[in-house]
Amino acid sequence: MTPNAASASSGPSRRSFLASTAIATAAVAGGMPLLAACGGSDSGSGGGTTSGKNAKKILPAYVAGNVVTPDIPAKNGSAIGFTSKLELAALKTSVTKKLGKGGKVTIMSPFWGSPPKQNNAYYKAMNDLIGVDVVWQNQDGNTYDQKLGAVLASSDVPDVVVVPGWNMGGKIPSAIISKFADLGPYLSGDAVKEFPNLAAIPTGAWQRSIFGGKLRGLPMPAPSAPSMVPLYRQDIFEKEGYKVPKSCDEFMALAKEITNAKAKRWACLDMKWTAFQSFGVLSGSEKPLGWNLVDGKLIYRIETDEYLEALEWSRKLFEAGVVHPDSKLGKNAPDPGPKFAAGEFLIYPNNISQWWGRTAEQATQNPDFKIWGMDVWGHDGGNPTLWAEQPAGIFAFVNKKASESVIRDVLAVANVTAAPYGTKEYMMTNYGVEGTHYTVKDGVPTKTDQGNIDVMNAYVMVASPAATIAHPDFPAVARGQVEWEQRMGAFARKSSFWGMQITEPNRYTNLSNDMEQLEDDIVRGRKKISDMQQFVSDWKSRGGDKLRDWYKQILDENGSAAN
């Protein structure tokens, strides 16, 4: 992807975050269990959640921001959208006074790419804007979990540590509770109004920031609307007269029509994630979304007929020879971008951020290239049953040993980084200093060479505004993305545990370890559906049924979030 094109991240999954402007390196999504403690206790080993009345006492008051009005308001769990040209003279001010008191704050955060020098022009400008001397301890994002574990196991913890959800495995959840401060005294209720941009963060994102019964995290909000899109080459579809399918049978027929292996053209990549959507399989990318209350009984996603049907349909695509050979390599498959651009395959499911990423990537070298998103279809041609995604998944935490002055300086940093699109603070956070790090021509900001060195994924990791999509270089894509989220969000239901911050007891955390590999083996014809049925049976006897009872107790005590 090109780091020059303007983009606001549409959500905090690893896939979508790494495809935003802040990140120069593409990566794939993960998803790890997140954490809170039952009844507000400080014990992480037994697991649990904090919701309902207990959470309301902890959550910050929500005060909608009125500094900037989006071109497309949020609807059905979508991001907000901006499609207008960016006018620097019209940028608003969302932080009217410096809240930082000049203290020093060290922040450890994952970083993808080569970190700039500490005293670079971007860091200096941000620190001056905030009134805090932020010192970055950037760590390789690809091996961050190892560094994180080592640091949290030591006595030398930085003032702030950023922890993405996909790095919250193993002992990290219990370390979060024992090592990080309760921010409630500074943010709960009306206290947050001292930091207006933090007050404008949606309540759902704050609920996900409750760990161990305390408000410990500063969140990066995400849309609850679905984010996995069947992306396709709209230009080739129009040229060849192909119609977007509206059922699984139509997709199979289209895939066979497209595929011509001798001419090096296949219909698609592995469509497993679209199949899960099409058959209404419970979302399972972040626990506890794989669970739901059905007719009074808690069901896990792998126990459902829909799950097996989705795997079987995905397998049939491979069997029919319509899937590009690269997909047989699974996680070792190369970046799909070049072969998608070359037209070797025309459809693949991925995070919505790739809609813009691929557009920007091909804009100059392949002007006819046009990627678009298919609406997800119900497998039988009806409306799909989709599932709402978690409202936050990356968090910044403050050291439990931090003084009040350090905590307040951290919140001053977060109040600037959470400024909305269309403000001076947002432009500084995401683009740096005009003239040094970026220029604007015809309403499109473009990073300079220095901007591509300095303005990378640093300050954006501390806290973020409400989920936003804005591409001044490709406004039609921004509109397409937001409107897709709104259409699909209309079919999205909240599972019984939506928005809850839950950790499973340690004795259950490895129950599903081999499940995804087995899924991929079945889809590729190396294993059979009966192997998954056996896995489910073993899963139940190894602790799945006891885990179900544990989740049922959570519901009995806290109520359901389902709608």
C-alpha positions in Angstrom: 0.0 0.0 0.0 1.1 3.6 -0.4 1.6 5.5 2.8 0.9 8.7 1.0 -2.9 8.3 0.6 -5.1 9.7 3.4 -7.0 7.2 5.5 -8.6 7.0 8.8 -8.7 3.6 10.3 -12.1 2.0 10.4 -11.5 -0.2 13.4 -9.0 -1.7 15.8 -8.6 -5.2 14.6 -5.0 -6.0 13.7 -6.0 -6.3 10.0 -7.8 -2.9 9.8 -5.4 -1.1 12.0 -2.3 -2.1 10.1 -3.9 -1.1 6.8 -4.5 2.5 8.1 -2.3 5.4 7.2 -0.4 5.0 10.4 1.0 1.7 9.4 3.4 1.1 6.5 3.4 -2.7 6.6 0.4 -4.9 5.8 -0.5 -7.8 8.1 -3.3 -10.2 8.7 -5.8 -10.3 11.5 -5.6 -12.1 14.7 -7.9 -12.2 17.7 -7.2 -13.2 21.2 -9.4 -13.3 24.3 -9.6 -10.1 26.3 -10.2 -9.7 30.0 -12.1 -8.5 33.0 -12.9 -10.0 36.4 -16.2 -11.2 37.8 -18.0 -9.0 40.2 -15.2 -6.4 40.2 -12.7 -8.6 42.0 -9.0 -8.3 41.3 -8.4 -12.0 40.5 -7.8 -12.8 36.9 -7.4 -16.6 37.3 -11.0 -17.4 37.7 -12.2 -15.2 34.8 -15.5 -13.3 34.5 -16.8 -9.9 33.5 -18.0 -6.5 34.7 -21.3 -5.3 33.2 -24.7 -4.0 34.0 -25.0 -1.8 37.2 -21.4 -2.5 38.2 -20.1 -1.2 34.8 -22.4 1.9 34.9 -20.7 3.1 38.1 -17.3 2.8 36.3 -18.0 4.1 32.8 -17.2 7.7 31.7 -20.1 9.9 30.8 -20.7 10.1 27.1 -20.7 13.6 25.7 -20.9 13.7 21.9 -18.4 15.9 20.2 -19.8 18.9 18.3 -16.5 20.3 16.9 -16.9 18.5 13.5 -19.9 17.2 11.7 -19.3 14.1 9.5 -20.6 13.9 5.9 -22.1 10.5 6.7 -23.3 10.0 10.3 -22.9 6.6 11.9 -25.8 4.2 11.4 -26.4 0.5 12.2 -23.0 0.3 14.0 -21.0 1.9 11.1 -18.1 4.2 11.3 -18.7 7.9 10.6 -17.6 9.0 7.1 -16.0 12.0 5.5 -16.1 12.5 1.8 -15.4 16.3 1.4 -12.1 17.7 0.4 -9.8 18.5 3.2 -9.3 22.3 3.7 -6.5 23.2 6.2 -7.9 26.7 6.7 -11.2 25.1 7.9 -9.7 22.7 10.4 -11.3 23.0 13.9 -9.7 23.2 17.3 -10.8 20.5 19.7 -8.2 21.0 22.5 -8.4 24.7 23.5 -5.7 24.6 26.2 -2.6 22.5 26.9 -3.6 20.0 29.6 0.0 18.6 29.9 2.1 19.9 32.7 5.5 19.3 31.1 6.2 16.0 32.7 8.0 13.0 31.1 6.0 9.9 30.0 7.5 6.7 28.6 5.3 4.7 26.3 6.0 1.2 25.0 4.0 0.3 21.9 4.2 -2.1 19.0 5.7 -0.6 15.8 5.7 -1.9 12.3 8.6 -0.5 10.2 11.7 1.3 11.2 11.2 3.6 14.2 12.3 7.2 13.8 14.8 8.9 16.0 13.4 10.1 19.3 14.0 13.8 18.7 12.4 13.9 15.2 10.3 16.9 14.1 7.0 15.0 14.5 7.6 13.9 18.1 8.8 17.4 19.0 5.7 19.0 17.5 3.3 16.6 19.2 4.9 17.0 22.6 4.7 20.7 22.3 1.1 20.6 21.3 0.3 18.3 24.3 2.6 19.8 26.8 4.1 16.5 27.7 7.6 15.0 27.0 6.6 11.6 25.5 9.5 9.2 25.2 8.8 6.3 22.9 9.9 2.7 23.5 8.9 1.3 20.2 9.0 -2.5 19.8 8.8 -4.7 16.8 5.1 -5.4 16.3 5.7 -8.8 14.8 7.3 -10.1 17.9 5.6 -7.8 20.4 4.0 -10.5 22.4 7.4 -11.8 23.5 8.6 -8.4 24.5 5.4 -7.7 26.3 5.5 -10.8 28.3 9.1 -10.1 29.4 8.4 -6.5 30.3 5.2 -7.3 32.3 7.1 -10.0 34.2 9.7 -7.6 35.3 9.7 -4.7 37.8 10.7 -2.2 35.1 7.4 -1.4 33.4 7.1 1.9 31.4 4.6 4.6 32.3 2.3 3.4 29.5 2.1 0.1 27.7 -0.1 -0.5 24.6 -1.6 -4.0 24.4 -3.5 -5.1 21.3 -6.2 -7.7 21.9 -4.3 -10.3 19.8 -1.4 -10.1 22.2 -3.6 -10.8 25.3 -2.9 -14.5 25.5 -1.2 -16.6 28.2 -0.4 -14.7 31.4 -0.9 -11.2 29.9 -4.5 -10.8 31.1 -3.6 -11.4 34.8 -0.6 -9.0 34.4 -2.9 -6.3 33.1 -4.9 -6.4 36.3 -1.8 -6.5 38.6 0.4 -4.0 36.8 -1.9 -1.2 35.6 -3.7 1.6 37.2 -7.4 2.3 37.8 -8.3 5.3 35.7 -11.8 5.5 37.1 -11.0 8.4 39.5 -10.0 10.5 36.5 -12.5 9.4 33.9 -15.6 7.7 35.5 -18.9 9.6 35.3 -18.6 13.4 34.8 -14.8 13.3 35.6 -14.1 12.6 31.9 -15.5 16.0 30.9 -12.1 17.5 31.7 -11.0 15.6 28.6 -13.7 16.4 26.0 -12.2 14.1 23.2 -12.2 11.2 25.6 -15.8 12.0 26.6 -16.8 11.6 23.0 -15.4 8.1 22.7 -18.5 5.7 22.5 -19.5 4.0 25.7 -19.1 0.5 24.2 -15.4 1.1 23.7 -15.1 2.1 27.3 -17.0 -0.9 28.5 -14.4 -3.1 26.7 -11.7 -1.1 28.7 -12.8 -2.5 32.0 -10.3 -5.0 33.2 -10.4 -6.6 36.6 -13.5 -4.6 37.6 -11.6 -1.3 37.0 -11.4 1.1 34.1 -7.8 0.4 33.1 -7.7 0.9 29.4 -7.7 3.8 27.0 -9.4 2.4 23.9 -9.2 2.5 20.1 -12.9 2.3 19.1 -14.2 0.2 16.3 -17.4 -0.1 14.4 -19.7 -2.9 15.5 -20.9 -3.4 11.9 -19.2 -6.3 10.1 -15.8 -5.7 8.8 -15.1 -8.7 6.6 -16.0 -7.9 3.0 -16.1 -10.1 -0.1 -13.9 -7.8 -2.3 -14.1 -8.1 -6.1 -12.7 -6.6 -9.3 -15.6 -4.5 -10.3 -13.9 -3.3 -13.5 -13.5 -6.9 -14.8 -17.0 -7.8 -13.7 -18.4 -4.9 -15.7 -16.2 -5.7 -18.7 -17.2 -9.4 -18.7 -20.8 -8.9 -17.7 -20.6 -10.8 -14.5 -23.3 -10.3 -11.9 -22.7 -10.1 -8.2 -24.1 -13.3 -6.7 -26.9 -13.3 -4.2 -26.7 -16.9 -2.9 -24.2 -19.6 -2.5 -25.5 -21.5 -5.6 -25.2 -18.3 -7.6 -21.6 -17.8 -6.3 -20.6 -21.4 -7.3 -22.1 -20.9 -10.8 -20.3 -17.6 -11.3 -17.0 -19.1 -10.0 -17.1 -21.8 -12.5 -17.9 -19.3 -15.3 -14.9 -17.1 -14.3 -12.4 -19.9 -13.8 -10.0 -20.9 -16.7 -6.9 -22.5 -15.2 -5.2 -22.7 -18.6 -5.5 -18.9 -18.9 -4.3 -18.5 -15.3 -7.6 -17.1 -14.0 -9.5 -18.4 -11.0 -12.6 -17.0 -9.4 -11.5 -16.5 -5.8 -9.3 -17.2 -2.8 -10.4 -19.2 0.2 -14.0 -18.0 0.9 -14.3 -19.5 4.4 -14.9 -16.2 6.1 -17.6 -15.2 3.7 -19.1 -18.6 4.1 -19.3 -18.1 7.9 -21.2 -14.8 7.2 -23.4 -16.3 4.6 -24.5 -19.2 6.8 -24.9 -17.0 9.9 -22.2 -18.6 11.9 -21.5 -16.9 15.2 -18.5 -14.6 15.0 -15.5 -16.2 16.7 -12.6 -13.8 16.0 -12.7 -12.5 19.6 -13.9 -14.3 22.6 -16.6 -14.5 23.8 -18.3 -13.8 20.5 -18.5 -17.5 19.6 -21.1 -18.1 22.3 -24.8 -17.2 22.1 -28.0 -18.1 24.0 -30.4 -20.0 21.7 -33.8 -21.2 23.0 -32.5 -21.0 26.6 -29.3 -23.0 25.9 -25.8 -21.6 25.4 -24.3 -22.8 22.1 -20.7 -22.4 20.9 -20.2 -21.7 17.2 -18.6 -25.0 16.3 -21.6 -27.0 17.6 -24.0 -25.5 15.0 -25.1 -27.0 11.7 -24.5 -23.7 10.1 -20.8 -24.0 11.0 -20.4 -27.4 9.3 -22.5 -26.2 6.3 -20.2 -23.2 5.8 -17.1 -25.5 5.9 -18.7 -27.9 3.5 -19.5 -25.1 1.0 -16.0 -23.7 1.3 -14.6 -27.2 0.6 -16.8 -27.6 -2.5 -15.2 -24.4 -4.0 -11.7 -26.0 -3.6 -13.0 -29.3 -5.0 -14.5 -27.5 -8.0 -11.1 -26.0 -8.8 -12.3 -22.4 -8.7 -10.0 -21.3 -5.9 -6.6 -19.9 -6.8 -3.8 -22.4 -6.1 -2.1 -20.0 -3.6 -4.9 -20.5 -1.2 -3.9 -24.2 -0.8 -0.8 -22.8 1.1 -3.1 -21.4 3.8 -1.3 -19.0 6.2 1.9 -19.4 4.0 0.2 -17.9 1.0 1.8 -14.8 -0.5 0.3 -11.3 -0.3 -2.7 -11.5 -2.6 -2.3 -7.9 -3.9 -0.2 -8.5 -7.0 -2.2 -11.4 -8.4 -5.5 -9.7 -7.6 -4.2 -6.7 -9.5 -3.1 -8.9 -12.4 -6.6 -10.5 -12.5 -5.5 -14.0 -11.6 -8.5 -14.2 -9.3 -11.4 -11.7 -9.0 -12.8 -12.2 -5.5 -11.4 -12.5 -2.0 -12.7 -11.9 1.5 -10.7 -9.5 3.7 -11.0 -6.6 6.1 -12.9 -3.5 4.7 -9.7 -1.4 5.0 -8.2 -3.3 2.0 -10.9 -1.7 -0.2 -9.1 1.6 0.1 -5.6 0.1 0.4 -5.8 -1.8 -2.9 -7.3 1.3 -4.6 -4.5 3.5 -3.5 -1.9 0.9 -4.3 -3.0 0.6 -8.0 -4.1 4.2 -8.6 -1.2 5.3 -10.7 0.0 2.1 -12.3 -3.3 0.5 -13.1 -5.9 3.3 -13.7 -8.6 0.9 -14.9 -8.4 -1.1 -11.7 -11.5 -0.9 -9.5 -12.1 -2.9 -6.4 -15.5 -2.9 -4.7 -17.3 -4.8 -2.0 -20.1 -7.3 -2.5 -23.0 -7.3 -0.1 -23.0 -10.5 2.0 -25.8 -12.8 0.8 -27.8 -15.3 2.8 -26.7 -18.8 1.7 -30.2 -19.5 0.3 -30.6 -16.1 -1.3 -32.4 -14.4 1.6 -31.0 -11.8 3.9 -27.9 -12.8 5.9 -27.7 -13.2 9.6 -24.5 -11.3 10.7 -23.0 -10.7 14.0 -21.9 -7.4 15.6 -18.2 -7.0 16.2 -16.5 -5.8 19.4 -16.4 -2.0 19.9 -12.7 -1.9 20.8 -9.7 -4.1 20.6 -6.5 -2.1 21.2 -5.8 -0.5 24.6 -3.2 1.7 26.3 -2.6 1.1 30.0 -0.9 3.2 32.7 1.5 1.8 35.2 0.0 1.2 38.6 3.0 2.9 40.2 2.5 6.1 38.2 2.0 9.3 40.2 -1.2 11.4 39.7 0.8 13.9 37.7 2.0 11.2 35.3 -1.5 9.8 34.9 -2.9 13.3 34.1 -0.1 13.9 31.6 -1.0 10.5 29.9 -4.7 11.6 29.7 -3.5 14.9 28.2 -1.8 12.9 25.5 -4.9 10.7 24.9 -7.2 13.8 24.7 -5.1 15.0 21.8 -4.7 11.7 20.0 -8.5 11.1 20.3 -9.3 14.3 18.5 -11.8 13.8 15.6 -11.1 13.9 11.9 -11.3 17.5 10.7 -9.4 19.0 13.6 -5.9 20.5 13.9 -5.1 17.9 16.5 -6.1 15.0 14.3 -3.9 16.4 11.4 -0.9 16.7 13.7 -1.4 13.2 15.2 -1.9 11.5 11.8 0.1 13.6 9.4 2.6 15.8 11.4 3.7 19.3 10.5 2.4 20.8 7.3 5.2 21.5 4.9 7.6 19.2 6.8 5.6 16.0 6.9 2.8 16.5 4.4 1.5 18.8 1.8 -2.1 19.3 0.6 -3.1 19.7 -3.0 -6.7 19.8 -4.3 -7.8 18.8 -0.8 -5.7 15.7 -0.6 -2.9 15.5 2.0 0.2 13.7 0.8 3.1 12.8 3.1 6.6 13.9 2.2 9.6 11.6 2.4 10.2 13.0 5.9 6.6 12.3 6.8 6.9 8.7 5.8 9.9 8.4 8.1 8.6 10.3 11.1 4.9 10.0 11.2 4.3 6.3 11.7 2.3 4.3 14.2 3.2 6.0 17.5 0.7 8.5 19.0 -2.2 6.9 17.3 -1.8 3.9 19.6 -2.6 5.8 22.8 -6.4 6.5 22.2 -8.5 7.2 19.1 -11.7 9.0 18.2 -15.0 7.2 17.3 -14.4 4.9 14.4 -13.9 7.0 11.2 -13.5 6.4 7.5 -12.0 9.3 5.5 -10.2 9.1 2.2 -9.8 12.6 0.7 -7.9 11.0 -2.2 -10.7 8.5 -2.9 -14.0 9.9 -1.4 -16.1 7.4 -3.4 -14.3 4.6 -1.6 -15.0 6.1 1.8 -18.6 6.5 0.9 -18.7 2.9 -0.4 -17.1 1.6 2.8 -19.4 3.4 5.2 -22.6 2.6 3.2 -21.5 -1.1 3.0 -21.1 -1.1 6.8 -24.6 0.5 7.2 -26.3 -2.0 4.9 -24.6 -5.0 6.5 -25.0 -3.5 10.0 -28.7 -3.6 9.5 -28.5 -7.5 9.5 -26.0 -7.6 12.4 -27.2 -9.0 15.7 -25.5 -8.7 19.0 -24.6 -12.0 20.6 -25.4 -12.6 24.3 -21.9 -11.4 25.4 -21.4 -8.5 23.0 -19.3 -5.8 24.4 -18.4 -7.6 27.6 -14.8 -7.9 28.6 -14.3 -11.5 29.6 -11.5 -13.9 30.2 -12.0 -17.6 30.4 -10.5 -19.5 33.4 -7.0 -20.7 32.7 -8.0 -24.4 32.6 -10.2 -23.7 29.5 -7.9 -21.4 27.5 -6.4 -24.1 25.2 -9.6 -26.0 24.4 -9.9 -24.6 20.9 -6.2 -24.4 20.0 -6.3 -26.7 17.0 -9.7 -25.7 15.7 -8.7 -23.2 13.0 -6.1 -25.5 11.6 -8.7 -28.3 11.3 -11.1 -25.9 9.6 -8.5 -25.1 7.0 -7.6 -28.8 6.5 -11.3 -29.6 5.9 -11.8 -26.7 3.5 -8.7 -27.9 1.5 -9.9 -31.5 1.4 -7.1 -32.9 3.8 -9.7 -33.7 6.5 -13.4 -34.5 6.6 -16.4 -32.9 8.2 -16.6 -36.0 10.4 -13.2 -35.0 11.8 -14.7 -31.7 13.0 -17.6 -33.5 14.5 -15.2 -35.7 16.4 -13.3 -32.5 17.5 -16.5 -31.0 18.8 -17.3 -34.2 20.7 -13.8 -34.2 22.2 -14.0 -30.5 22.9 -17.2 -31.1 25.0 -15.7 -33.9 27.0 -12.3 -32.1 27.6 -14.1 -29.1 29.2 -16.4 -27.5 26.6 -19.5 -28.5 28.5 -18.1 -27.2 31.8 -17.1 -24.0 30.0 -20.7 -23.7 28.8 -21.9 -23.8 32.4 -19.3 -21.2 33.4 -20.6 -18.8 30.6 -24.2 -19.5 31.6 -23.3 -18.3 35.1 -21.9 -15.1 33.7 -25.2 -14.5 31.9 -27.3 -15.4 34.9 -25.3 -12.8 37.0 -24.9 -10.1 34.4 -27.8 -10.4 31.9 -27.5 -10.7 28.1 -26.4 -8.1 25.6 -28.3 -9.8 22.7 -30.8 -8.0 20.6 
